[in-house]
Amino acid sequence: FGDSIADTGNLKHLASISDDIRFPCGPPYGQNFIGQSTDRCSNGRLIIDFLEMVTNWDECSYVYRITPEESDRAESLGLPLIPPYFSIKGSGSVVTLRQGVNYAIAGSTAMNSSFVETRCKGSTVINGSIEVQLAWFKQSLPSICGNTTSLDCRNFIGRSLILMGEIGGNDYNIPLSRGRPIDEVQSYVPLVIDTMISALKELIDMGARTIVVPGNFPIGCFPSYLTTGVTGVSDDKEAHDPITGCLTKLNEFSEYHNKMLQTKLNQIRELNPNVVIIYADYYNAAMQIYLSPDEYGFTDGVLKACCGCGGPFNYNATTRCGDESTILCDEPDKYVSWDGVHLTEAAYKQIFMSLFQGQYTTPEFYSVCPKTSTSQGTIRLSSSI
């Protein structure tokens, strides 16, 4: 579940069958994707693509030793990537569906579209809120495991790894990009978090036992915000972090969201001691790159987009990556940002490596690896949803 950070083709598929939906991530998006074109909002793979390579959870301790070169080799060996829901809806085999399905869709929000329209003074690309994505999930369950309330379905969901997010970022991006003051938008955070927690509870009630919930990124480091600014945030020198150059108040906004999310997750853990809820700290996993870009190979552009339309951050809100006047960098792997809003494959890969080596997950990711004994025998995590 999630937005463009995890969408691997749902919006592209819907745009191909509807004149009312526009897919904003055509070429040169996907130019570095291995072996085929991509329907992703990046130049290549996303965090979820690297996660999907770890499909054998009996040996998931291997993730602590995996190197970037080995992750590339895994891709070249043809390990299957989980299909987007709309690419297999109505036609996917039970075997395919049981290997995992991706319900994330670019442009989606945690809150429903009516909230975005009335409170955020904007509109979503598509009505793909977390509530809607959960409805898609429920619609696909009969093809996977029969009756949605059956023991088979509960066991299947319980053996699955569920990635819930990142979602909620667009609930803030939409109003901020339309000039709503940051203090007003910050008042939305409790509502967004409560919506996420409600979805989490619903999944647990359906049998979910292993859920990864990511936090928000340090959006004050994004070229989009560094270029356009935000109402209520000063753009003078003092407003920028002296080490990273990021907008301090925007990063504090992300930290506020993440802290509230973690507080709520702790409450859910206390109520559900048999459920493993892993908080994925996208914020600090990304911040290590912004703090020490050269150490991770990002030598050309830490705050500048690889694909854009000029200016100090190679970003323009009205002329985007892929337009005729696009300025495209030669080496995306040396850039953190792909288009000013989304990151490059290289950045996503580094974030993945940091997360699943355990440093930026709570609890550490190995907590999903041990075998779980039951009266039926041994259950192993077998799928990724």
C-alpha positions in Angstrom: 0.0 0.0 0.0 1.2 3.6 -0.6 1.8 6.3 -3.1 4.3 7.0 -5.9 7.2 5.9 -3.5 5.8 2.4 -3.9 3.6 2.4 -7.1 5.1 0.0 -9.6 2.4 0.4 -12.3 -1.1 1.0 -11.0 -1.5 4.6 -12.0 0.1 3.9 -15.4 -2.4 1.0 -16.0 -5.4 3.1 -15.1 -4.1 6.0 -17.3 -3.9 3.7 -20.2 -7.6 2.9 -20.0 -9.0 6.3 -19.0 -8.7 9.7 -20.6 -9.4 11.3 -17.3 -6.2 10.1 -15.7 -2.8 11.3 -16.6 0.4 9.4 -15.9 3.1 11.9 -15.1 6.1 9.6 -15.2 6.7 8.8 -18.8 10.2 8.8 -20.4 12.9 9.6 -19.3 11.5 8.0 -16.1 12.6 4.4 -16.0 15.6 4.9 -18.2 17.9 2.9 -15.9 15.5 0.1 -15.0 17.1 -3.2 -15.6 15.8 -5.3 -18.5 12.6 -3.5 -19.2 10.7 -0.2 -19.2 9.2 0.9 -15.9 6.0 2.4 -14.7 7.7 3.9 -11.7 8.3 7.6 -10.7 12.1 7.3 -10.7 14.9 6.5 -13.1 14.9 2.9 -11.9 13.9 0.7 -9.0 12.1 1.8 -5.8 12.6 0.7 -2.2 9.9 -1.9 -2.6 11.7 -3.5 -5.6 14.8 -4.1 -3.4 12.6 -5.5 -0.7 10.9 -7.9 -3.1 14.3 -9.5 -3.9 14.3 -10.8 -0.3 11.6 -13.4 -1.2 13.0 -16.3 0.7 12.2 -15.4 4.3 13.7 -18.6 5.6 17.1 -17.1 4.7 16.3 -13.5 5.4 19.3 -13.1 7.6 21.2 -12.9 4.3 19.8 -9.3 4.0 22.3 -8.2 6.6 25.2 -9.2 4.3 23.8 -8.2 1.0 25.8 -5.6 -1.0 24.6 -3.3 -3.7 26.4 -5.4 -6.3 24.6 -8.5 -5.1 21.2 -6.7 -5.2 21.9 -5.9 -8.9 22.9 -9.5 -9.5 19.6 -10.7 -7.9 17.7 -8.5 -10.3 19.7 -9.8 -13.3 18.8 -13.4 -12.3 15.2 -12.6 -12.9 13.7 -12.7 -9.4 10.1 -11.8 -9.8 8.8 -8.4 -8.9 5.4 -8.2 -7.3 2.8 -7.1 -9.9 0.7 -4.0 -9.5 -2.9 -4.8 -8.7 -4.5 -3.3 -11.9 -2.1 -5.2 -14.2 -3.5 -8.6 -13.0 -7.0 -7.7 -11.8 -9.4 -10.3 -13.1 -6.7 -12.3 -14.9 -4.0 -13.1 -12.4 -3.6 -16.7 -11.5 -3.9 -17.8 -7.9 -0.2 -18.7 -7.9 0.7 -15.2 -9.1 -1.6 -13.5 -6.6 -0.3 -15.5 -3.7 3.2 -14.4 -4.5 2.1 -10.9 -3.6 0.2 -7.9 -5.0 1.1 -4.2 -5.0 -1.9 -1.8 -4.3 0.1 1.4 -4.0 -0.8 4.1 -6.5 1.0 7.4 -7.4 -0.7 10.6 -6.2 -2.6 8.8 -3.4 -3.3 10.3 0.0 -4.0 8.7 3.4 -7.2 10.8 3.7 -10.1 10.5 1.3 -10.3 12.8 -1.7 -13.1 14.9 -0.2 -10.8 15.9 2.6 -8.1 16.9 0.2 -10.6 19.0 -1.8 -12.3 20.8 1.1 -9.5 21.1 3.7 -6.4 21.0 1.5 -7.8 23.3 -1.3 -6.6 20.9 -3.9 -7.3 17.7 -5.8 -5.7 14.3 -6.0 -4.5 12.6 -9.2 -6.9 9.8 -8.4 -9.1 8.7 -5.6 -6.7 6.2 -4.2 -6.7 6.8 -0.5 -5.6 4.1 1.9 -9.3 3.3 2.4 -9.7 2.7 -1.3 -6.5 0.6 -1.5 -7.8 -1.6 1.3 -11.0 -2.0 -0.6 -9.0 -3.2 -3.6 -7.1 -5.6 -1.3 -10.4 -7.1 0.0 -11.7 -7.4 -3.6 -8.7 -9.5 -4.6 -8.8 -11.8 -1.5 -11.4 -14.3 -2.9 -9.1 -15.0 -5.8 -6.2 -15.6 -3.4 -7.7 -17.5 -0.5 -11.4 -17.8 -0.8 -13.8 -16.2 1.7 -12.2 -13.1 3.3 -13.1 -14.3 6.8 -12.0 -17.9 6.3 -9.2 -19.4 8.2 -7.2 -19.9 5.0 -7.3 -16.1 4.4 -6.4 -15.3 7.9 -3.5 -17.7 7.8 -2.4 -16.3 4.4 -2.5 -12.7 5.6 -0.7 -13.8 8.8 2.2 -15.3 6.8 2.5 -12.2 4.5 4.7 -9.3 4.9 2.7 -6.1 4.5 4.3 -2.8 3.5 2.0 0.0 4.5 3.4 3.1 2.9 5.0 5.5 2.7 1.6 7.2 2.6 0.5 10.6 4.0 3.1 12.7 2.2 0.7 13.9 -0.4 -1.8 14.9 2.3 0.8 17.6 3.0 2.4 18.1 -0.4 -0.9 19.1 -2.0 -1.9 21.9 0.4 1.7 23.1 0.8 2.1 23.4 -3.0 -1.1 25.4 -3.2 0.1 28.0 -0.7 -1.5 26.8 2.5 0.6 27.9 5.5 2.7 25.3 7.1 1.2 25.7 10.5 -2.3 25.0 9.1 -1.0 21.9 7.2 0.6 20.7 10.4 -2.8 20.6 12.0 -3.7 17.9 9.6 -1.0 15.5 11.0 -3.2 13.9 13.7 -6.0 13.3 11.2 -3.5 11.7 8.7 -2.0 9.5 11.4 -5.3 8.4 12.8 -6.4 7.4 9.3 -3.2 5.3 8.9 -3.7 3.7 12.3 -7.3 2.9 11.4 -6.1 1.0 8.3 -3.5 -0.7 10.3 -6.0 -1.9 12.9 -8.2 -3.2 10.1 -5.4 -5.3 8.6 -4.6 -6.7 12.0 -8.2 -7.6 12.5 -8.0 -9.5 9.2 -5.1 -11.5 10.4 -2.0 -9.5 9.6 1.0 -10.3 11.8 3.9 -8.6 10.2 3.6 -5.0 9.0 6.2 -2.5 7.9 5.1 1.1 8.4 7.5 3.8 6.9 7.7 7.4 8.1 8.0 10.5 6.0 11.1 11.7 4.2 13.1 14.9 5.1 11.1 17.0 2.6 13.0 20.1 3.5 15.8 18.6 1.4 13.7 18.2 -1.8 14.5 20.4 -4.7 10.8 21.1 -5.2 10.5 22.9 -1.8 13.9 24.4 -2.0 12.8 26.0 -5.3 9.2 27.1 -4.6 9.4 27.7 -0.9 6.5 27.2 1.5 4.1 29.8 3.0 5.2 30.4 6.5 8.7 29.3 6.0 11.4 31.9 5.6 13.8 31.4 2.6 16.7 33.4 4.1 20.0 31.9 4.9 19.1 31.2 8.6 16.2 29.0 7.5 18.5 26.5 5.9 20.5 23.9 7.9 24.1 25.0 7.8 25.4 21.5 7.1 22.9 20.1 4.6 21.3 23.2 3.1 17.8 21.8 3.7 14.9 23.9 5.0 14.9 23.3 8.7 11.3 24.0 9.4 10.1 21.6 6.7 12.3 18.8 8.1 10.9 19.5 11.6 7.5 19.1 10.0 8.4 15.6 8.8 9.9 14.8 12.2 6.6 15.9 13.9 4.7 13.5 11.6 7.1 10.7 12.3 7.2 11.1 16.0 3.4 11.1 16.3 3.3 8.0 14.0 5.7 6.1 16.2 3.8 7.0 19.4 0.6 5.5 17.8 2.5 2.4 16.6 3.7 1.8 20.2 0.1 1.9 21.4 -0.9 -0.7 18.7 2.1 -2.9 19.7 1.0 -2.9 23.3 -2.5 -3.9 22.3 -1.3 -6.6 19.9 1.8 -8.3 21.4 1.7 -11.1 18.8 1.9 -8.7 15.9 5.3 -7.5 14.6 5.0 -3.8 13.6 8.2 -2.5 12.1 8.7 1.3 11.8 10.9 2.1 8.8 12.8 5.3 9.5 12.9 6.7 5.9 13.8 10.1 7.4 17.1 9.3 9.1 18.0 6.7 6.5 17.8 9.5 3.9 19.4 12.1 6.2 22.6 10.1 6.4 22.9 10.7 2.7 22.3 14.5 2.9 24.8 14.7 5.8 27.6 12.8 4.1 26.8 12.6 0.3 30.3 12.0 -0.8 30.6 8.9 1.4 27.7 7.3 -0.5 28.8 8.3 -3.9 26.4 11.3 -4.4 29.1 13.6 -5.7 27.2 15.6 -8.3 23.8 16.5 -6.8 22.6 16.2 -3.3 20.0 19.0 -3.4 19.8 19.3 -7.2 17.5 17.2 -9.4 19.0 15.0 -12.1 16.0 15.6 -14.4 14.5 19.0 -14.5 14.3 22.4 -16.2 17.1 24.5 -14.9 17.6 26.8 -12.0 19.8 26.3 -8.9 18.0 23.1 -8.0 17.1 22.0 -11.6 13.4 22.2 -10.7 10.5 24.2 -12.1 7.0 23.7 -10.8 5.4 24.4 -14.2 7.9 22.6 -16.4 8.6 19.1 -15.2 11.0 16.2 -16.0 10.1 14.8 -19.4 9.0 18.1 -21.0 10.8 19.3 -24.1 13.1 21.6 -22.2 14.2 18.9 -19.7 17.8 19.1 -18.6 18.9 15.5 -17.8 22.1 14.7 -15.9 24.6 12.2 -17.4 25.0 10.1 -14.2 21.8 9.7 -12.2 23.7 7.4 -9.7 25.5 10.5 -8.4 22.3 12.4 -7.7 19.9 11.9 -4.7 16.9 13.5 -6.4 15.5 12.3 -9.7 12.9 14.9 -10.5 12.8 17.2 -7.5 10.1 15.2 -5.8 11.1 11.6 -6.2 14.6 10.1 -5.5 16.9 8.2 -7.8 17.3 4.4 -7.8 20.7 4.9 -6.2 19.2 6.8 -3.3 16.4 4.3 -2.9 19.0 1.5 -2.9 21.1 3.2 -0.2 18.0 3.8 1.9 17.0 0.1 1.5 20.5 -1.0 2.5 20.4 1.1 5.7 16.9 0.0 6.6 17.4 -3.7 6.3 20.8 -3.8 7.9 18.7 -2.9 11.0 20.0 0.5 11.9 16.9 2.4 10.8 14.1 0.1 11.7 12.2 -0.4 15.0 12.4 -3.2 15.9 15.2 -4.4 13.8 14.2 -6.2 10.7 15.5 -9.5 11.8 12.4 -9.8 14.1 10.5 -11.0 11.1 13.0 -13.7 10.3 12.7 -16.4 13.1 10.4 -19.3 12.5 7.2 -19.2 14.4 6.0 -22.4 15.9 2.3 -23.2 16.1 0.2 -26.2 16.8 0.0 -26.7 13.0 3.8 -26.8 12.7 6.2 -24.1 11.5 5.0 -20.9 9.8 7.4 -18.9 7.7 6.8 -15.6 6.2 6.2 -16.4 2.6 4.7 -13.5 0.7 4.9 -9.8 0.3 1.7 -7.7 -0.1 
